[in-house]
Each structure stands twice: as C-alpha cells, then as structure tokens.
Amino acid sequence: SDVYGPELSEWEETVTKTSYEMRSHLSSILGILNLLADGTALSDDPHERTEMTASAYDTTLTLLKVVEDLEKSGRKVLN
C-alpha cells in the first residue's frame, strides 16, 4: 500500500541519489587523506600537500551540503 503516495517514492529516489553522492565524496576524502598519510605517495612539496588538504576540506563542505539537502528533503516529505 502506498500510504504516502508520490512523496515517499520521491523521497526514496532522493535517498538513493544522496547515498551515491555521499559515497563518492567520502571516497574522494579518504583517497586524499590516504595520500597525505602515506608520505611515500607524495613529493615533499608543501604546496602540493596544501592543495590536497584544501581539496579534502572542500569535498567535506560539499558532503555536508548533501546531508543538509537530504535533511530538508526529509522534512518536506514528513510535513
């Protein structure tokens, strides 16, 4: 039975898309952090390390936005 109608279906689609986005961003962050933690994978160039740290930071901000959007979407379905 489809008690909530199209809103629930839309919510399920949103959760699926958001889950993919979150995994993608988390994989990027983990990859960057792994390279930073593994000193042999990088040159000793401090500029390169700074760029990678900034990239991980930016990706984390994007991930937080994805979570906020999911929360807002959930509120719409429940109201």
C-alpha positions in Angstrom: 0.0 0.0 0.0 1.3 3.4 -1.0 0.1 5.4 2.1 2.3 8.4 1.4 1.8 8.4 -2.4 4.4 10.0 -4.7 6.1 11.9 -1.9 7.5 8.6 -0.5 8.6 7.5 -3.9 10.3 10.8 -4.5 12.0 10.5 -1.0 13.3 7.0 -1.8 14.8 8.3 -5.1 16.4 11.3 -3.2 17.9 8.9 -0.6 19.3 6.7 -3.4 20.9 9.6 -5.2 22.2 11.2 -2.0 23.7 7.9 -0.8 25.6 7.7 -4.1 26.8 11.3 -3.7 27.9 10.7 -0.2 29.8 7.6 -1.0 31.5 9.4 -3.9 32.6 12.4 -1.8 33.7 10.1 1.1 35.8 8.1 -1.3 37.5 11.3 -2.5 38.2 12.4 1.0 39.5 9.0 2.0 41.7 8.9 -1.1 43.2 12.3 -0.4 43.8 11.6 3.3 45.4 8.2 2.4 47.8 10.0 0.1 48.6 12.6 2.8 49.1 9.9 5.4 51.4 7.9 3.1 54.4 10.1 2.8 55.8 7.9 0.0 52.9 8.6 -2.3 53.6 12.4 -2.4 56.5 14.6 -3.1 57.9 16.7 -0.3 56.3 19.8 -1.9 54.4 21.7 0.8 52.3 23.4 -1.9 51.0 20.0 -3.1 50.1 18.9 0.4 48.3 22.2 1.0 46.3 21.8 -2.3 45.4 18.2 -1.3 44.3 19.4 2.2 42.2 22.2 0.6 40.6 19.7 -1.7 39.7 17.3 1.2 38.3 20.3 3.0 36.2 21.5 0.0 34.9 18.0 -0.6 33.9 17.7 3.1 31.9 21.0 2.8 30.2 19.6 -0.3 29.3 16.4 1.6 27.9 18.5 4.5 25.7 20.3 1.9 24.5 17.0 0.6 23.5 15.9 4.1 21.7 19.2 4.7 19.8 18.9 1.5 18.7 15.3 2.5 17.5 16.6 5.8 15.5 19.4 4.2 14.0 16.9 1.7 13.0 14.6 4.5 11.2 17.4 6.3 9.2 18.1 3.2 8.0 14.5 3.0 7.1 14.3 6.7 5.2 17.6 6.7 
